[in-house]
Amino acid sequence: MPDILEIESELGIDTKAAIIEPVQHPVLAYNGIHLHIKRDDLLHPIISGNKWRKLKYTLLHALTKGHGHLISMGGAYSNHLHALAYVGHKLNLKTTGLIRGEQPVEDNQTLADLKKWGMNLEFVTRGEFRELRKYRNHDAKPAIKYDGFWIPEGGASHEALRGVAEIVKEIELDFDTLTLACGTGTTLAGIAKALPNSKRVLGFSALKGGGFLEKDIKKLLHTKGMPNWSVNFDYHFGGFAKTTEELISFIKEFQSHNNIPLEPLYNGKMLFGLLDMIKNDRFKKGQTIIAIHTGGLQGNR
Ligand SMILES: Cc1ncc(COP(=O)(O)O)c(C=O)c1O
């Protein structure tokens, strides 16, 4: 049986580095809110944030079953494929990435890294990509087609919840609310599962029209209700991977108060939304909020 602690050490994952830091911002003092950030971006320079949390037990499952070929899907800037390719490279596993859209004439830095780390890349049409999203089981159609172990988009598998739950276990500070950015909602589901109903987790959708999110989260949690979680859909800034001048200047302003790197796709949007909600008195005075930094800084390139 592979030992997950040995694998973490081989990859250089450092959970002790993912500290909780206080956030400085004029809005916080004015509105009486204590905001901290859990620096999961510091887990590892490449497999950072929720990428490792989601992959950890999925990888263990694959290795336990004796699989040496991991297959997944993502966009041309995918943080998930970036982390997966690196894991494959370090652990000597074959990896295949099914990428949305046409092959670009010139590789961006994410694609160049995937190739450098030996991932086989296959570009699929948008229609085919949508079709691939339906496959959630490790032995689904793409596993058979490419002869390996299938990991759904964004690492959204059931084993991912167990890895994400470890974020909650590491938090020693008392808090009222956790916040994080959502794509597939898997990270939020893992947090919600680990939280008692006296605390809550608030997700910020990075996608426009992310109405599927609540449905997908309920499916992952096998529940109909939302006892300790909710998703805000107001801060997507035009949709996935879209940014605005307002968002970019917010990130610069945030970084003038805090030495915390942010990217505009997920964490920048989440913190903008959170501080805007605080400014608009959407949280009770005196609350302690911990925002989870989900990494993804490679996207900044
Ligand atoms: C940096 C970053 N933050 C947040 C998310 C959203 O995570 P999830 O898909 O689990 O909702 C992603 C995508 O996986 C991501 O790359």
The ligand as an SDF file (V2000), in Angstrom:
LIG
                    3D

 16 16  0  0  0  0  0  0  0  0999 V2000
   -6.7410   28.5540   -7.7760 C   0  0  0  0  0  0  0  0  0  0  0  0
   -8.0830   27.9230   -7.7720 C   0  0  0  0  0  0  0  0  0  0  0  0
   -8.9770   28.2990   -6.8460 N   0  0  0  0  0  0  0  0  0  0  0  0
  -10.2090   27.7710   -6.7910 C   0  0  0  0  0  0  0  0  0  0  0  0
  -10.6100   26.8110   -7.6990 C   0  0  0  0  0  0  0  0  0  0  0  0
  -11.9730   26.2630   -7.5980 C   0  0  0  0  0  0  0  0  0  0  0  0
  -11.9910   25.0120   -6.9970 O   0  0  0  0  0  0  0  0  0  0  0  0
  -13.2180   24.0260   -7.1650 P   0  0  0  0  0  0  0  0  0  0  0  0
  -13.1830   23.5700   -8.6130 O   0  0  0  0  0  0  0  0  0  0  0  0
  -12.9470   22.9130   -6.2430 O   0  0  0  0  0  0  0  0  0  0  0  0
  -14.4520   24.7840   -6.8780 O   0  0  0  0  0  0  0  0  0  0  0  0
   -9.7210   26.3740   -8.6810 C   0  0  0  0  0  0  0  0  0  0  0  0
  -10.1000   25.3350   -9.6470 C   0  0  0  0  0  0  0  0  0  0  0  0
   -9.9900   24.1590   -9.3930 O   0  0  0  0  0  0  0  0  0  0  0  0
   -8.4240   26.9510   -8.7320 C   0  0  0  0  0  0  0  0  0  0  0  0
   -7.5230   26.5880   -9.6650 O   0  0  0  0  0  0  0  0  0  0  0  0
  1  2  1  0
  2  3  1  0
  2 15  2  0
  3  4  2  0
  4  5  1  0
  5  6  1  0
  5 12  2  0
  6  7  1  0
  7  8  1  0
  8  9  2  0
  8 10  1  0
  8 11  1  0
 12 13  1  0
 12 15  1  0
 13 14  2  0
 15 16  1  0
M  END
$$$$
